[in-house]
Amino acid sequence: MADKPSQGLAHITGSPAERGPRAQGAPAGRGSRAARAKPPRWAQLPYLFVLAVTIGALAWIWQGGIRHAKEGTLALAGAMFIGALARLVLPKPRAGMLASRRRLVDVVCLAALAVGLLVAGLVLPLPS
């Protein structure tokens, strides 16, 4: 019994060759950062366009008050419809931050929000 070395932490503290092929410089997880495909910078353009139209519509409502509430709400509905259409048409890498869930869920949520805003915009009375 005294002739055998203890087996305690030998499997952890051994050389990289003893630990296996993954321990020889490759990081644990899904792979190295360079190996993962980075989406191009322009992949965020659909999201930025929808965001810009949304901010513009909100600024229009804010600056115009009740007189521009109907037009601003319709512009918001248009922005959501554009977002839903972009998410439906574009593949996931090109949809950018519009792709937060599965495609069907994203499109249904954006379209439902757009329909609600459209109805609200159409129901609002014109100020006199």
MOCORSUL-V306622 format. One record per run of one state. SS is the DSSP state (H for helix, E for strand, - for the rest). FROM is the first residue (numbers start at 1). TO is the last residue. Records with the same first field share a line. If there is no record, write none. Layout:
SS = FROM-TO + FROM-TO
This chain:
- = 1-9 + 14-15 + 20-20 + 24-40 + 90-91 + 99-102 + 124-128
H = 10-13 + 16-19 + 21-23 + 41-89 + 92-98 + 103-123
